[in-house]
Amino acid sequence: MSEQNEKELEKSEILGKVLFSGSDIIKRVSELGREITGNYKGKDLLMVSILRGGVIFLSDLIKEIDLPLSIDFMSISSYGINGASTGVVRITKDLDESIEGKDVLIVEDIIDTGLTISYLLRNLRSRFPKSLEICTLLDRDIRRISDISIKYIGFKIGESYIVGYGLDYKQRFRNLKSIYELKPDMVTKDIESLKSSSSI
């Protein structure tokens, strides 16, 4: 995306301040890539991205890993109550390859309650990978419910609603290079609207 187009998107009335700049993200992704390279030398590394948000993170991350590797994708739909995840998950696109005997690294854009990723870990462990770890760009552990271990973390975040770098708001803003906070009053209006319509 050109600078001009990014600036046009930045004019949206729902975007707040920049939480992580594009340059900060690039730097951190490079650091994670070096760390993963050191830890997976001589291993059969398979990186699994969860669609859709994790794709941009995955595409940048693999360029920073100086090892032979393969990639695969899963898409899941999680069910919630009043906007909160319950951990009930349906796989809408499964892996194309077997993971048996492979060193699998799940690549996520953001993890908060941990309920959905816990389900995913249980599911993938039943397929007998040699190892199974998680790499997430953003960790919102303030909301953590499920006890999970995350080996690679890009940034820790608080309660802010965020968009950019793969993260969306109504399927928009994934293509922003930086990660922005959404203005709370705009998000609150949408949440209240959704609650009202669901109660009819």
C-alpha positions as CSV (number, residue, x, y, z in Angstrom):
1,M,0.0,0.0,0.0
2,S,1.3,3.5,-0.9
3,E,1.8,6.1,1.8
4,Q,-1.0,8.2,0.3
5,N,-3.5,5.3,0.4
6,E,-2.5,4.6,4.0
7,K,-3.0,8.2,5.0
8,E,-6.5,8.1,3.4
9,L,-7.4,5.1,5.5
10,E,-6.0,6.9,8.6
11,K,-8.6,9.6,8.1
12,S,-11.3,7.1,9.2
13,E,-13.3,8.5,12.1
14,I,-13.0,5.2,14.0
15,L,-9.2,5.0,14.0
16,G,-7.4,6.2,17.1
17,K,-3.7,6.4,17.9
18,V,-1.0,4.1,16.6
19,L,-0.3,1.4,19.1
20,F,2.6,-0.3,17.2
21,S,4.1,1.4,14.1
22,G,5.0,-0.5,11.0
23,S,8.7,-0.1,11.7
24,D,8.2,-1.5,15.3
25,I,6.4,-4.5,13.9
26,I,9.0,-5.2,11.2
27,K,11.8,-5.0,13.9
28,R,10.0,-7.4,16.2
29,V,9.1,-9.8,13.5
30,S,12.7,-10.0,12.5
31,E,13.7,-10.7,16.1
32,L,11.2,-13.5,16.3
33,G,12.4,-14.9,13.0
34,R,16.0,-15.1,14.3
35,E,14.8,-16.8,17.5
36,I,12.8,-19.4,15.6
37,T,15.7,-20.0,13.3
38,G,18.0,-20.8,16.3
39,N,15.5,-23.1,17.9
40,Y,14.4,-25.1,14.9
41,K,17.7,-25.9,13.2
42,G,17.8,-29.5,12.0
43,K,14.0,-29.9,12.6
44,D,11.1,-30.5,10.2
45,L,9.4,-27.2,10.7
46,L,5.8,-26.8,9.7
47,M,4.2,-23.4,10.3
48,V,0.4,-23.3,10.6
49,S,-1.4,-20.0,10.1
50,I,-5.0,-19.5,11.3
51,L,-7.0,-17.7,8.7
52,R,-7.6,-14.8,8.1
53,G,-5.8,-12.5,10.5
54,G,-2.5,-14.4,10.9
55,V,-1.6,-14.5,7.2
56,I,0.1,-11.1,7.0
57,F,2.2,-11.9,10.1
58,L,3.1,-15.4,8.7
59,S,4.1,-14.0,5.3
60,D,6.5,-11.5,7.0
61,L,7.7,-14.0,9.6
62,I,8.8,-16.8,7.2
63,K,11.0,-14.3,5.3
64,E,13.0,-13.9,8.5
65,I,13.5,-17.6,9.2
66,D,16.7,-18.9,7.6
67,L,15.6,-22.6,7.5
68,P,13.8,-25.0,5.2
69,L,10.2,-25.0,6.3
70,S,6.7,-25.6,5.0
71,I,3.4,-23.8,5.6
72,D,-0.2,-24.9,5.9
73,F,-3.5,-23.1,6.9
74,M,-6.5,-23.7,9.0
75,S,-9.7,-21.7,9.3
76,I,-11.9,-22.0,12.3
77,S,-15.2,-20.5,13.5
78,S,-15.6,-19.9,17.2
79,Y,-19.0,-19.6,18.9
80,G,-19.6,-17.0,21.5
81,I,-22.2,-15.6,23.8
82,N,-22.7,-11.8,23.8
83,G,-19.4,-11.3,22.0
84,A,-17.4,-13.5,24.4
85,S,-15.6,-16.6,23.2
86,T,-16.8,-19.9,24.7
87,G,-14.1,-22.0,23.2
88,V,-16.6,-24.0,21.1
89,V,-14.9,-24.2,17.7
90,R,-15.8,-25.6,14.3
91,I,-13.0,-26.2,11.8
92,T,-14.0,-24.7,8.5
93,K,-10.8,-25.4,6.6
94,D,-8.5,-28.2,7.8
95,L,-4.8,-28.8,7.1
96,D,-3.9,-30.2,3.7
97,E,-0.9,-32.2,5.0
98,S,-0.4,-34.7,7.8
99,I,1.5,-33.2,10.8
100,E,2.6,-36.6,12.3
101,G,6.2,-36.5,13.3
102,K,6.6,-32.8,12.4
103,D,7.6,-29.8,14.5
104,V,4.5,-27.6,14.3
105,L,4.4,-23.9,15.1
106,I,1.0,-22.3,15.2
107,V,1.1,-18.7,14.0
108,E,-1.6,-16.4,15.3
109,D,-2.3,-12.7,15.0
110,I,-3.7,-12.3,18.6
111,I,-4.6,-14.5,21.5
112,D,-6.8,-13.3,24.4
113,T,-8.9,-15.8,26.4
114,G,-7.0,-18.7,25.1
115,L,-10.1,-20.9,24.8
116,T,-10.0,-21.2,21.0
117,I,-6.3,-21.9,20.8
118,S,-6.7,-24.5,23.6
119,Y,-9.2,-26.4,21.5
120,L,-6.8,-26.2,18.5
121,L,-3.9,-27.5,20.6
122,R,-5.9,-30.5,21.7
123,N,-7.0,-31.2,18.2
124,L,-3.5,-31.0,16.7
125,R,-1.9,-33.0,19.5
126,S,-4.2,-35.9,18.6
127,R,-2.5,-36.0,15.2
128,F,0.9,-36.9,16.8
129,P,3.2,-34.0,15.9
130,K,6.8,-34.3,17.2
131,S,6.4,-30.9,18.9
132,L,3.7,-28.2,19.0
133,E,4.3,-24.6,19.9
134,I,2.6,-21.2,19.5
135,C,3.8,-17.9,18.0
136,T,1.5,-14.9,18.3
137,L,2.1,-11.4,17.2
138,L,-0.1,-10.0,20.1
139,D,-0.8,-11.5,23.5
140,R,-3.8,-10.1,25.4
141,D,-3.2,-12.1,28.6
142,I,-5.3,-9.8,30.7
143,R,-8.3,-11.7,29.3
144,R,-6.7,-15.2,29.7
145,I,-9.0,-17.9,30.9
146,S,-7.3,-21.1,29.6
147,D,-3.9,-22.0,30.9
148,I,-1.7,-22.1,27.7
149,S,2.0,-21.7,27.1
150,I,3.0,-19.3,24.3
151,K,6.6,-19.7,23.2
152,Y,7.0,-16.7,21.0
153,I,5.2,-13.4,21.6
154,G,5.5,-10.2,19.6
155,F,3.9,-7.7,21.8
156,K,1.7,-7.6,24.9
157,I,-1.5,-5.5,24.8
158,G,-4.2,-4.5,27.1
159,E,-8.0,-4.1,26.5
160,S,-7.8,-1.8,23.5
161,Y,-9.8,-2.8,20.4
162,I,-7.3,-2.8,17.6
163,V,-7.0,-3.0,13.8
164,G,-4.2,-3.2,11.1
165,Y,-1.5,-5.6,10.1
166,G,-4.1,-8.4,9.5
167,L,-6.5,-7.4,12.2
168,D,-9.8,-6.2,11.0
169,Y,-12.9,-4.2,11.9
170,K,-15.9,-5.4,9.9
171,Q,-13.4,-7.0,7.5
172,R,-11.7,-3.6,6.9
173,F,-8.2,-2.2,7.8
174,R,-6.3,-5.5,7.6
175,N,-4.0,-3.8,5.0
176,L,-2.7,-1.0,7.3
177,K,1.0,-1.4,8.0
178,S,0.7,-0.2,11.6
179,I,-1.6,-1.4,14.4
180,Y,-4.1,1.2,15.6
181,E,-6.4,1.5,18.5
182,L,-10.1,2.0,17.6
183,K,-11.8,4.9,19.2
184,P,-13.7,3.4,22.1
185,D,-16.9,5.5,21.6
186,M,-17.3,4.2,18.0
187,V,-16.8,0.6,19.0
188,T,-19.2,0.9,21.9
189,K,-21.9,2.2,19.6
190,D,-21.5,-0.9,17.4
191,I,-21.5,-3.3,20.4
192,E,-24.6,-1.8,21.8
193,S,-26.3,-1.9,18.3
194,L,-25.4,-5.6,18.0
195,K,-26.8,-6.3,21.5
196,S,-30.0,-4.5,20.7
197,S,-30.6,-6.3,17.4
198,S,-29.8,-9.7,18.9
199,S,-32.4,-9.2,21.7
200,I,-35.2,-8.6,19.3
